[in-house]
Every structure is written in structure tokens, then in C-alpha cells.
Amino acid sequence: MENKIDITYWSDFSCPYCYIGEKRMRRALEAEGLEAEITMKAFRLDPSAGIHAESDTASRFARKYGLTLDQAEAQVGAISELGRAEGLDFRYASTLFTNTMDAHRLEKFAAAHGKGEETAEALYDAYFCRNLELADRQVLLDAAEGCGLDRGEAARMLDSDEYVEDVLEDEREARSAGIFAVPVFFIGGTVQLSGAAPLASMRMALARSAESGSGGMCGPEGCRL
């Protein structure tokens, strides 16, 4: 296998398994002694979501799955534990779910300026660790500036419709490829790895370019273990 490989993955910034999976993939790359160019493609879990959070995470889980609040809190807590096991200050229970179109647009703007990976990390952290609303313009501009992007240029982009079509094209491409839940990784353009797979499975996929096991995923209906 080449020392540097291309990895493309579909993700949403509000998807816990996407953040967990991205962290595991980076650990797998380090363990295998590989470098990678990681490209994120957009997959919004709920394109109809508003610009302000309407309920807490456990309440959303309870409604989606017909669970009691206690049962939902237990599931959300279990997902948070997976995040903390990756060394993240993962606070899934108190996330504020909003529309992520502008967050994806910002990531694409950042990628065009060589800052895509840093900005994606900042947005994941803002949502899962600092529990900020990703539809909030100031949150996005703070992330952009913190990653070395020009705040004014980022604001100008967000005030326009730039990268909207890019986000929509990513989602059309996902549907065409039969992707209806994320994360999904394509390694070297051929190997497909679905979900936040265990570290050993990711290492196997990287080392052997072979099919591997799947882990937890998120789709429009939510996230489950």
C-alpha cells in the first residue's frame, strides 16, 4: 500500500458515529504508519432542521424510537461513552441539533483554502464537546477564524449561496451510491467501510484493502448502537 492514501467519507457534523469513526480512522492510520488525504462529503441527517434547537437529544431519541425518556437517556449515554473512549470530551446528551447546511458550506470553503480537515474538527468539537448550535453564524465564523481563515471572507461566503450546490451534489452522489446512513468511508477509491467500525477493522481495511466490519451509523431516522 502507498505511504499516502486518499480517504473520502460521507458525514454530518451532528452524527456522533461520524466523529467517533473519523477519530478511529486517524488512530488506525497512525497505527499502520500511513498518511492520508481525508476528504469529507456532506450528508445532512435532517435537511429540514431549523436554525435553533427545539429539544434535547434524549427527547428526540424518545420520540423517534418510541422509548421512555430513561431508555433514551441510556442510549444517548452509551454513545457518549464511545466518544469519551476515543479521548473526546463527548457530551452528546446536551447537543443542540440544528440545520447543518452552512456548516457543510463552511467546510467546503475551508477545504478550498487548504483548511478543510482543521475546520471539520473544529465543527465536530463545537457540536459534541462545546454543545454549540452549528446554524449560528457567529459559531461558524469563530470556527473559521480559529482555523486561520479570513473571518470577513467566510462571512461573505455564508451570506451568499456558494457551495450550496456542492453540498446537494454530495447528497445526490450518496443516494446514487446507495448510501443512506453515515459514516461511510472509501479508502483508496475502492474499499468501502461502513459505520464507526472497530479500530482493528479499520486497520485491516487500510492494510489489506479488503472489506471490513461495520459499526454504529446514523441516518435520517437517528443514531443507534
Helices and strands as residue ranges (DSSP letters): E 4-11, H 16-32, E 35-42, H 57-65, H 69-85, G 92-94, H 101-112, H 116-128, H 137-146, H 151-158, H 164-176, E 184-187, E 191-194, H 199-208, E 217-219, E 222-224
